[in-house]
Amino acid sequence: MTSGTPHPPIDTSRPHSARVYDSLLGGKDNYPVDQAVAEQLPAEAKAGAFQNRAFMNRATAWLAGEGVGQFLDIGTGIPTAPNLHQIAQSIDPRARVVYCDNDPIVLRHAEALLISHPEGATDYVHADVLEPATILEAARKVLDFDRPIALSLLGLLHFLPDDVDPRAIVRTLAAALAPGSYVVLSQGASDVNPERGEQGAAEYGKGGIRLALRTRAEFARFFDGLDIVEPGLVTAPEWFRGTPAPEQELSGVYVAVARIP
């Protein structure tokens, strides 16, 4: 991102998933229209937002500890400390991170994502996940695609209905990565608490946001051809590597980390 990157206008007449997520996390970069959706969501949605964020923190720390020094985070959302690059660079100051989102309000806060450790680098790409080629082209300016990269799409897949073929998007992104790279995904579950899931989908729908919850088996298909690492495909609080176990609680968020062979 350059200082001359134009800032598209923010539409405050309609809710946006990134701003609803920020509201669920207790952030302040959202508007009444976003808060109205968040307030009507079941309590499990707020818990899921925090669980998803905590999973990102643990997965990033584990990957950086395993020697992964490059990260491509798509669907970044509004900055919330600690941000991914802060976690990665606390372990490896040379880590390089590219963030990507399509919400204009995230672009306006992107400066917070660009405060990198001097030995590392961060960048922000304003693009839509539906345009993976555009994202990859921009990311190549910072990341070396001949070396392993950790690709993450967290809290995003359940806003991509099947008619946009999200599995093809993930395949396109993963195919561009070197062997030894990782894919980190999370997905809202439809089969953990179906009644609450339907309620959440209905409330998002009232705001014009399509929610695509999936079963565990449907989520597993995103990892076809990849090697899922331990502890496997689990709910967010169940995923931890090399850290104390987080508090175990019911979660409607599936997660997994997989290695590209």
C-alpha positions as CSV (number, residue, x, y, z in Angstrom):
1,M,0.0,0.0,0.0
2,T,1.3,3.5,-0.8
3,S,0.5,6.8,0.8
4,G,-1.4,7.7,-2.4
5,T,-3.8,4.7,-2.1
6,P,-7.3,6.3,-2.6
7,H,-9.8,5.7,0.2
8,P,-13.2,4.7,-1.1
9,P,-16.2,6.0,0.8
10,I,-17.6,4.1,3.7
11,D,-21.2,3.1,3.3
12,T,-22.7,3.5,6.8
13,S,-26.2,2.8,5.6
14,R,-25.6,-1.0,5.4
15,P,-23.8,-3.3,7.8
16,H,-20.5,-4.9,6.9
17,S,-19.3,-8.2,8.2
18,A,-15.9,-6.8,9.3
19,R,-17.6,-4.0,11.3
20,V,-20.1,-6.4,12.9
21,Y,-17.1,-8.6,13.9
22,D,-15.4,-5.6,15.4
23,S,-18.6,-4.8,17.3
24,L,-18.7,-8.4,18.6
25,L,-15.2,-8.0,19.8
26,G,-16.0,-4.8,21.7
27,G,-14.3,-2.5,19.2
28,K,-15.2,1.0,18.4
29,D,-14.7,1.1,14.6
30,N,-18.3,0.3,13.7
31,Y,-21.6,2.1,13.2
32,P,-25.1,1.8,14.6
33,V,-26.2,-0.2,11.6
34,D,-23.4,-2.8,12.4
35,Q,-24.2,-2.7,16.1
36,A,-27.9,-3.4,15.4
37,V,-26.9,-6.7,13.8
38,A,-24.4,-7.6,16.5
39,E,-26.9,-6.9,19.3
40,Q,-29.5,-9.3,17.7
41,L,-27.0,-12.2,17.2
42,P,-27.1,-15.1,19.7
43,A,-24.5,-14.9,22.5
44,E,-22.6,-17.8,20.8
45,A,-21.7,-15.4,18.0
46,K,-19.8,-13.1,20.4
47,A,-18.1,-16.1,22.0
48,G,-17.2,-17.4,18.5
49,A,-15.6,-14.1,17.5
50,F,-13.3,-14.2,20.6
51,Q,-12.5,-17.9,20.0
52,N,-11.7,-17.2,16.4
53,R,-9.3,-14.4,17.4
54,A,-7.6,-16.5,20.1
55,F,-7.1,-19.3,17.6
56,M,-5.4,-16.9,15.2
57,N,-3.0,-15.9,18.0
58,R,-2.1,-19.5,18.9
59,A,-1.8,-20.6,15.3
60,T,0.4,-17.7,14.3
61,A,2.7,-18.2,17.3
62,W,3.1,-21.9,16.5
63,L,3.8,-21.3,12.8
64,A,6.4,-18.6,13.6
65,G,8.0,-20.9,16.1
66,E,8.1,-23.6,13.4
67,G,10.2,-21.3,11.2
68,V,7.5,-19.9,9.0
69,G,8.6,-16.3,8.3
70,Q,5.9,-15.2,5.8
71,F,2.2,-14.6,6.3
72,L,-0.7,-13.7,3.9
73,D,-3.8,-12.9,5.9
74,I,-7.0,-12.4,3.9
75,G,-10.1,-11.0,5.5
76,T,-7.9,-9.2,8.0
77,G,-10.7,-7.1,9.6
78,I,-10.3,-4.0,11.7
79,P,-7.0,-3.9,13.6
80,T,-7.3,-5.5,17.0
81,A,-4.2,-5.9,19.3
82,P,-2.3,-8.0,19.1
83,N,-2.3,-8.1,15.3
84,L,-0.9,-11.0,13.4
85,H,2.4,-9.3,12.5
86,Q,3.0,-8.3,16.2
87,I,2.7,-12.0,17.2
88,A,4.8,-13.3,14.4
89,Q,7.5,-10.6,14.8
90,S,7.7,-11.1,18.5
91,I,9.0,-14.5,17.7
92,D,10.8,-13.8,14.5
93,P,11.6,-10.0,14.0
94,R,12.3,-10.7,10.3
95,A,8.7,-12.0,9.6
96,R,7.0,-10.5,6.6
97,V,3.2,-10.1,6.6
98,V,0.7,-9.0,4.0
99,Y,-2.8,-8.2,5.1
100,C,-5.8,-8.0,2.7
101,D,-9.4,-6.9,3.1
102,N,-12.1,-5.2,1.0
103,D,-13.7,-3.0,3.7
104,P,-12.9,0.7,3.2
105,I,-12.8,1.2,7.0
106,V,-10.0,-1.4,7.3
107,L,-8.1,0.5,4.7
108,R,-8.4,3.7,6.7
109,H,-6.9,1.9,9.7
110,A,-4.2,0.1,7.7
111,E,-1.5,2.3,9.0
112,A,-1.7,0.4,12.3
113,L,-1.0,-2.8,10.4
114,L,2.1,-1.3,8.7
115,I,4.1,-0.6,11.8
116,S,6.6,-3.4,11.3
117,H,9.7,-4.4,13.2
118,P,12.7,-2.8,11.4
119,E,14.0,-6.3,10.4
120,G,10.6,-7.4,9.0
121,A,8.0,-6.0,6.7
122,T,4.2,-5.5,6.5
123,D,1.9,-4.4,3.7
124,Y,-1.8,-4.0,3.2
125,V,-3.7,-4.9,0.0
126,H,-7.1,-3.5,-0.6
127,A,-8.8,-6.2,-2.6
128,D,-11.6,-8.7,-2.5
129,V,-11.1,-12.4,-1.8
130,L,-13.1,-13.1,-4.9
131,E,-10.1,-11.8,-6.9
132,P,-7.3,-14.2,-5.7
133,A,-5.1,-13.4,-8.7
134,T,-5.1,-9.7,-7.8
135,I,-4.2,-10.5,-4.2
136,L,-1.4,-12.8,-5.2
137,E,0.1,-10.3,-7.6
138,A,0.2,-7.6,-4.9
139,A,1.5,-9.9,-2.2
140,R,4.5,-10.9,-4.4
141,K,5.9,-7.4,-3.9
142,V,6.6,-8.3,-0.2
143,L,6.5,-12.1,0.0
144,D,8.9,-14.6,-1.6
145,F,6.6,-17.2,-3.1
146,D,9.6,-19.6,-3.5
147,R,9.7,-19.9,0.3
148,P,6.9,-21.2,2.7
149,I,4.1,-18.8,3.4
150,A,1.2,-19.2,6.0
151,L,-2.0,-18.3,4.2
152,S,-4.9,-17.5,6.6
153,L,-8.6,-16.9,6.0
154,L,-10.1,-16.6,9.4
155,G,-13.7,-15.6,10.1
156,L,-14.2,-15.2,6.3
157,L,-15.4,-18.5,4.8
158,H,-18.8,-18.4,6.4
159,F,-19.4,-15.1,4.5
160,L,-18.6,-16.9,1.2
161,P,-21.6,-18.9,0.0
162,D,-21.1,-21.9,-2.2
163,D,-22.3,-20.0,-5.3
164,V,-19.0,-18.1,-5.3
165,D,-17.1,-21.4,-5.0
166,P,-14.9,-20.6,-2.0
167,R,-13.1,-23.9,-2.3
168,A,-11.9,-22.9,-5.7
169,I,-10.6,-19.6,-4.2
170,V,-8.7,-21.5,-1.5
171,R,-7.3,-23.9,-4.1
172,T,-6.1,-21.0,-6.3
173,L,-4.4,-19.3,-3.4
174,A,-2.8,-22.5,-2.1
175,A,-1.6,-23.6,-5.5
176,A,0.6,-20.4,-5.7
177,L,2.4,-21.3,-2.5
178,A,5.7,-23.3,-2.1
179,P,5.8,-26.8,-0.6
180,G,6.0,-26.5,3.1
181,S,3.6,-23.6,3.3
182,Y,0.5,-23.7,5.5
183,V,-3.2,-23.0,5.1
184,V,-5.0,-21.7,8.2
185,L,-8.8,-21.6,8.1
186,S,-11.8,-21.2,10.3
187,Q,-15.5,-21.7,9.6
188,G,-18.8,-21.1,11.4
189,A,-20.4,-24.5,12.1
190,S,-23.9,-25.5,11.1
191,D,-24.0,-28.8,13.1
192,V,-22.8,-27.8,16.6
193,N,-25.9,-25.8,17.6
194,P,-28.2,-25.8,14.5
195,E,-30.9,-23.7,16.1
196,R,-28.5,-20.9,17.1
197,G,-26.8,-21.1,13.7
198,E,-30.1,-20.6,12.0
199,Q,-30.9,-17.6,14.3
200,G,-27.5,-16.1,13.5
201,A,-28.0,-16.5,9.7
202,A,-31.4,-14.9,9.9
203,E,-30.1,-11.9,11.8
204,Y,-27.2,-11.4,9.4
205,G,-29.7,-11.8,6.5
206,K,-31.8,-9.0,7.8
207,G,-28.8,-6.8,7.3
208,G,-28.2,-8.1,3.8
209,I,-25.2,-10.2,4.8
210,R,-25.3,-13.8,3.7
211,L,-24.1,-16.3,6.2
212,A,-22.9,-19.7,5.0
213,L,-22.4,-22.0,7.9
214,R,-21.1,-25.5,7.1
215,T,-20.9,-28.9,8.7
216,R,-17.6,-30.4,9.8
217,A,-17.5,-32.6,6.7
218,E,-18.2,-29.7,4.4
219,F,-15.4,-27.7,6.0
220,A,-13.0,-30.6,5.7
221,R,-13.3,-30.4,1.9
222,F,-11.4,-27.1,2.0
223,F,-8.3,-29.2,2.9
224,D,-8.5,-31.7,0.1
225,G,-4.9,-32.5,-1.0
226,L,-3.4,-30.9,2.1
227,D,-1.9,-32.5,5.2
228,I,-3.9,-31.3,8.3
229,V,-1.6,-31.0,11.3
230,E,-2.4,-32.1,14.9
231,P,-4.8,-31.7,16.6
232,G,-6.7,-31.9,13.4
233,L,-10.0,-30.3,12.4
234,V,-11.5,-29.3,15.7
235,T,-13.4,-26.4,17.3
236,A,-11.4,-23.2,18.0
237,P,-10.8,-23.8,21.8
238,E,-9.6,-27.3,21.0
239,W,-6.7,-26.1,18.8
240,F,-3.4,-25.5,20.6
241,R,0.2,-26.4,19.9
242,G,3.0,-25.9,22.4
243,T,1.0,-23.6,24.7
244,P,-1.2,-24.3,27.7
245,A,-4.7,-25.6,26.7
246,P,-7.2,-22.7,26.5
247,E,-10.4,-23.0,28.5
248,Q,-12.5,-25.6,26.9
249,E,-16.0,-24.4,26.0
250,L,-18.6,-25.1,23.5
251,S,-17.7,-23.5,20.2
252,G,-19.5,-23.0,16.9
253,V,-16.3,-22.3,15.1
254,Y,-14.3,-25.1,13.3
255,V,-10.6,-24.5,12.7
256,A,-7.6,-26.4,11.2
257,V,-4.1,-25.8,10.0
258,A,-2.8,-27.8,7.1
259,R,0.6,-28.2,5.4
260,I,1.1,-28.0,1.7
261,P,3.1,-31.1,0.7
